[in-house]
Amino acid sequence: MYVWIWRHLPGMLALRLLQVLLLVAAVSALLLFVVFPWIEPHLPISQVTVDSK
């Protein structure tokens, strides 16, 4: 899949590297600001199973 993306990016090496960095930043931002906050209420993070004996 990464090879497919790399082959379809226009430009020379420097432009391709810049485009890859922008794609990685965009996907990271999408995950951090949209996907993770949306899925967080469905995760059992607040259900602690440690007993205080």
N, C-alpha and C positions, 0 to 999 in steps of 0.2 A: 504494500500500500504506500509506503514512504517513497519507494522508487517511482510509483505512478505519479504521486504528487510532484516529485522532483522533476520528472520528465515533462510535465505539463506546465511548469512555471516558465514564463517568458524571460528572456534576457540572459546576460552573461553570469558568471559565477558570483560576483559581488551583489548583483541585483537579486539573484536567487537566494543568497544567504539572508539578505535583508527581508525578503518576502517570507522565508521560513521563520525568521525571528518574529515577524509580525503575526504570522499564523499561530505560532506557539503562544504568544502573548494574548491574542484574541481568544483562543481556546481556554487558556488559563483563566482569563477574566470571566468568560462565560461560566465556567465551572464554579469559580469562587463566588460570584455575585448572583447567579441565577440557579444553577442546578443544586449546589450544596445547601443553600438556604431552603430550597423547595423540598428537598428530601430529608432534611434534618428532623422535622417533627415525627417522621416515620421510623427513625432509628432508636433503639433501646438504650441510648446513652445515659439517660437520667435514672434508669432502673439499676441501682447499685445492689450488688448481692453480697457485700461484706458485712458480717455480723460484728457487733461490739460486745464480745464475751469477756 
